[in-house]
Amino acid sequence: MKQKPSVAFVAASWVALFAGIAGFNIGLFNATMQLNEKGYYFTVLMYGLFAAVSVQKCVRDRLEGVPVTDIYYGISWVSMLLTIVLLIIGLWNATLLPSEKGFYAFAFLLSVFGAITVQKNTRDAQAAAKDEAPKAVASNDN
């Protein structure tokens, strides 16, 4: 029997995702950097969120015996690592205050964590719903 995630954990996951994304993007909006730099950081964030969800899905699929090609599994991991490296390189070379660099790094990590946990919660809720569906049908048969 699969357990549905608690409402508190689901809410905390969504808050982490939106707080990270909003904080990162508000920081970009208020930054004095050029538009192409803002675009770079925004693209790294979006690519990172997609890669994080892909990694979570691949890992979970493999644990549950769902076939995942090695190439997609590998690309997902390489993509996740690449976004982290791109963010580090961008921040290392940026003419930002150290506090601003730290802000972007932690907003990125919070967003990635939120994306992974939201994906996990969604998957757990769907699995729990599938588990409960046959029981509801069986109890209606009586």
Secondary structure, DSSP 4 states (H G I P E B T S, - for coil): -PPPPPHHHHHHHHHHHHHHHHHHHHHHHH--S-HHHHHHHHHHHHHHHHHHHHHHHHHHHHHTT----HHHHHHHHHHHHHHHHHHHHHHHHS---HHHHHHHHHHHHHHHHHHHHHHHHHHHHHHHHHHHHHHHHHHHH-
